[in-house]
Amino acid sequence: MRNDGKLDPTNRRLLALLKEHGRTSASDLGRTLGLSRTAVQDRIRRLEKAGVILGYTAVVSVADDLPPVAALVSITISERPCAPVLAHLQALPEVERLFSVAGPTDAVILVRVTDTQALSALVDRISAIEHVSTATAAVVLDEYQG
C-alpha cells in the first residue's frame, strides 16, 4: 500500500492472484510479481492489517438442500476516482462479479453467501468501507440463462 492508503499496481495484481488462486505459495506469487517471497509475505501482512484482506475461504460444493443466497448489492461511492473502492470491493471473498455502472449507483456486485444473516453482515462490512455512501442488497429469487 502507498502512504496515502491507496493500493499500488503490485498490490492490485497480488489481490487478483490471491482471489483467483488463494492457496498459491508466496514463492510462486513472488515469481509472478517479480518480488521475493518475503516481500510478498510483507505485502500480504500489510494488506491484512489494513483490512483490505479480510479473510480466506475455501470454495466447496454446497449441498442441494442448502443453496447459497445470491444477492445484488448496489453501492454509491462518495469520492472520485472510484477505482480504490472498487478494488477493495473486488477483493471481498463473497464477490462473484463486480460491475461499475452509470446512473444513481456507482457499482453493483453479485455476491453469494450462506444465508441472509451472512448477507446482512456483508452489507454492514461494505457500508463501513471508507467512501462507500450507501450499500443496499436485493436477494436474487431466480436466475435465468439467456
C-alpha positions as CSV (number, residue, x, y, z in Angstrom):
1,M,0.0,0.0,0.0
2,R,1.1,3.5,-0.6
3,N,1.4,6.0,2.2
4,D,-1.9,7.6,1.2
5,G,-3.7,4.3,1.9
6,K,-4.4,3.5,-1.8
7,L,-3.4,0.3,-3.5
8,D,-0.4,0.4,-5.8
9,P,-0.5,-1.7,-9.0
10,T,1.6,-4.5,-7.5
11,N,-0.9,-4.9,-4.6
12,R,-3.8,-4.9,-7.1
13,R,-2.1,-7.7,-9.0
14,L,-1.4,-9.6,-5.8
15,L,-5.0,-9.3,-4.7
16,A,-6.2,-10.5,-8.1
17,L,-3.9,-13.5,-7.9
18,L,-5.0,-14.4,-4.4
19,K,-8.6,-14.1,-5.3
20,E,-8.1,-16.4,-8.3
21,H,-5.8,-18.9,-6.5
22,G,-5.8,-18.3,-2.8
23,R,-3.6,-21.2,-1.9
24,T,-0.7,-20.1,-4.2
25,S,2.5,-20.0,-2.3
26,A,4.3,-16.8,-1.5
27,S,7.2,-18.0,-3.6
28,D,5.0,-18.6,-6.6
29,L,3.3,-15.3,-6.2
30,G,6.7,-13.6,-5.9
31,R,7.9,-15.2,-9.2
32,T,4.7,-14.0,-10.9
33,L,5.0,-10.5,-9.5
34,G,8.8,-10.2,-9.7
35,L,9.2,-10.0,-5.9
36,S,10.9,-12.1,-3.3
37,R,8.9,-14.5,-1.1
38,T,9.5,-12.2,1.9
39,A,8.3,-9.1,0.0
40,V,5.1,-10.9,-0.9
41,Q,4.6,-12.1,2.7
42,D,5.2,-8.5,3.9
43,R,2.6,-7.1,1.4
44,I,0.0,-9.7,2.4
45,R,0.6,-8.9,6.1
46,R,0.2,-5.2,5.5
47,L,-3.0,-5.7,3.4
48,E,-4.4,-7.9,6.2
49,K,-3.5,-5.3,8.8
50,A,-5.1,-2.5,6.7
51,G,-8.3,-4.5,6.4
52,V,-8.1,-5.0,2.7
53,I,-7.7,-8.8,3.0
54,L,-10.5,-9.7,5.4
55,G,-10.0,-13.5,5.4
56,Y,-9.5,-16.6,3.4
57,T,-12.1,-19.1,2.2
58,A,-12.4,-22.5,0.7
59,V,-14.7,-22.9,-2.3
60,V,-16.8,-26.0,-1.7
61,S,-19.7,-27.6,-3.4
62,V,-22.9,-26.7,-1.5
63,A,-25.4,-29.4,-0.6
64,D,-28.6,-29.3,-2.8
65,D,-30.8,-28.7,0.2
66,L,-28.9,-25.6,1.2
67,P,-28.1,-23.4,-1.8
68,P,-26.1,-20.2,-1.3
69,V,-28.0,-16.9,-1.2
70,A,-27.2,-14.7,-4.2
71,A,-27.8,-11.0,-4.0
72,L,-27.1,-7.9,-6.0
73,V,-25.6,-5.1,-3.8
74,S,-25.9,-1.6,-5.2
75,I,-23.3,0.8,-4.0
76,T,-22.8,4.6,-4.1
77,I,-19.3,6.0,-3.7
78,S,-18.7,9.4,-2.3
79,E,-15.2,10.1,-3.7
80,R,-13.7,10.0,-7.2
81,P,-12.0,8.2,-8.7
82,C,-14.0,5.1,-7.7
83,A,-11.1,2.7,-8.5
84,P,-9.7,2.3,-5.0
85,V,-13.1,1.4,-3.5
86,L,-13.9,-0.9,-6.4
87,A,-10.5,-2.7,-5.8
88,H,-11.4,-3.1,-2.2
89,L,-14.9,-4.5,-3.1
90,Q,-13.4,-6.9,-5.7
91,A,-11.1,-8.3,-3.0
92,L,-14.0,-9.4,-0.8
93,P,-14.3,-13.2,-0.9
94,E,-18.1,-13.2,-1.3
95,V,-18.0,-11.1,-4.5
96,E,-18.7,-13.2,-7.6
97,R,-18.9,-10.3,-10.1
98,L,-18.4,-6.5,-9.9
99,F,-19.9,-4.0,-12.3
100,S,-19.0,-0.3,-12.4
101,V,-22.2,1.3,-13.7
102,A,-23.6,4.8,-14.6
103,G,-26.7,6.1,-13.0
104,P,-27.9,6.5,-9.5
105,T,-25.4,3.9,-8.2
106,D,-21.7,3.6,-8.9
107,A,-21.3,-0.1,-8.7
108,V,-23.4,-3.3,-8.5
109,I,-21.9,-6.5,-7.2
110,L,-23.2,-10.0,-7.3
111,V,-22.4,-11.8,-4.0
112,R,-23.0,-15.3,-2.8
113,V,-23.4,-16.0,0.9
114,T,-24.6,-18.9,3.0
115,D,-27.7,-17.2,4.4
116,T,-29.5,-13.9,5.0
117,Q,-27.6,-13.3,8.2
118,A,-24.3,-13.5,6.3
119,L,-25.8,-11.2,3.7
120,S,-26.7,-8.6,6.4
121,A,-23.2,-8.8,7.9
122,L,-21.6,-8.4,4.4
123,V,-23.7,-5.3,3.7
124,D,-22.6,-3.9,7.1
125,R,-19.0,-4.6,6.2
126,I,-19.4,-3.0,2.8
127,S,-21.1,0.1,4.3
128,A,-18.1,0.5,6.7
129,I,-15.6,0.8,3.8
130,E,-14.2,4.3,3.5
131,H,-16.0,6.4,0.9
132,V,-19.0,4.0,0.5
133,S,-22.1,6.2,1.0
134,T,-24.8,3.5,0.6
135,A,-25.0,-0.2,0.1
136,T,-28.3,-1.9,-0.5
137,A,-29.0,-5.6,-1.2
138,A,-31.6,-7.2,-3.3
139,V,-31.8,-11.0,-2.9
140,V,-31.9,-12.9,-6.2
141,L,-35.0,-15.1,-6.3
142,D,-34.3,-16.9,-9.5
143,E,-31.7,-16.9,-12.3
144,Y,-32.5,-17.3,-16.0
145,Q,-29.9,-18.3,-18.6
146,G,-30.4,-16.4,-21.9
